[in-house]
Structure formats: structure tokens, C-alpha cells
Amino acid sequence: MENKIEQDNFKKSVIYHHQKIDNYTLFSVISECQKYCFVTERTWNASKQKLAFIGLYPQNSILTYWNSELLAYKEFSQYLDGGIYGGIYMLNLYPLICAKTSDILQYDGEMFDKNISYIRHTLNKSSKVFCAWGDSVFRRAGKLKWHTNMADHFLKSIPLDCLYSFGVLKSGHPSHLISRDGGSDLFFFLESLKRGKKLKDYCYQPNFNL
């Protein structure tokens, strides 16, 4: 009975969107108010494993919308390990849907624990997990400590042996996909693996100065 209650609470106040377009299956989980998005999924081969990426925030709730991150991560997934992956999960440290980056500064932790629950559930289905949420918008606004505390709480809530990152910033946060945020280019990352660097060298080990 307790498990049934937990499952009901997990699903409460969310909407599941599912659609097939061409060779893709699209899926997302958003709040009923459509202010928060917890999971965005893109599948092009259901028989293969998926990669998960944890960014900073979702850009909108439109199921069919491919933003620049989704497109880049899709292409990255089709190259990594010789193309053995058939889809991606796009997750975010913060679930608030933001039209522009500065909007995330208004976020105050709403739905954060619910977001963690969905992330934990999704990571159990993922072959590998890459973190890429950056810190620049919070650093420039003088809210880096708040961002760091939230990220620290999040990381302590997901029991994984290894998360990967494309680089680590001075603050200890994983670098963002976008180069101007201190991140490494995705395909520079792939080239480094071709040149002999091991994926384990990119294991993300946060060292926050709290």
C-alpha cells in the first residue's frame, strides 16, 4: 500500500506528453501548470541504450521543439562509443522553464525535490550520465553560493558511481555545453577520446568550496 501511495505522489500534478514524428519518439514530463519540465526524451532506436544529460534549465514545454542543446546532444550520442546509443534523456538541475537565461535567477527552489525524484528515476534507465549546467549566470549575479548549495544537495541525492562532465569550472561546477561558459566543445571531447584519453578521465568529482 505504501508503494502505491509513493507512486501516486510521484505522478501527481504532472502531464505526460508522447508523440511519434518520422523516426523519432518524443516524450516529456511537465507540471500541470506548464511552468516546470522534469524530463525530455528523444528516441530514434528503442532497441539501444540511452544517454542522459543534466543541464541548467528547460527552455520550453513544447514536445516537438528541438533546442540547440537537444540537437547537439543527439549528434554527440550518435558518435560516442561508435553510435551504440538510440536516444537521449534531457534533464536539468532546475525544472523551471525559462525563455532566457536570466529568468533562472528568479527560481527559488520550487519543485526541486520532485525534479530530483524524476532524475533519479531516469538515471536508473541511462547507460551514461553527463553533467553540464555551468555557473556563469549565478556567478555574475552574485548568487553562486546559492547555486552551489543547490547543486551540492542535488548531487548528494543521486547515488551514482560516476557522472561525467565536459570540463570542471573553478567553482567546482561542471562546465556548460556553451564554450563561453567555460565548457569544452562536445566534439573536442570526442576527439580527445580518439587520441587515447579514457572516458573515466572525465568522471565528475565536485569539489565545492561551501
ABEGO torsion letter per residue (X at the ends): XAAAAAAAAAABGBBBBBBBBEABBBBBBBBAAGABBABBBBBABAABBBBBBBBABBABABAABBBAAAAAAAAAAAABGGGABAEBBBBBABABBBABAAAAAABAGBGAAAAAAAAAAAAAABABBBBBAEAAAAAAAGAAAAAAAAAAAAAAABBBABBBBAEBBAAGBBBBABAAAGBBBAAAAAAAAAAGBBAAAABBBBBBBX
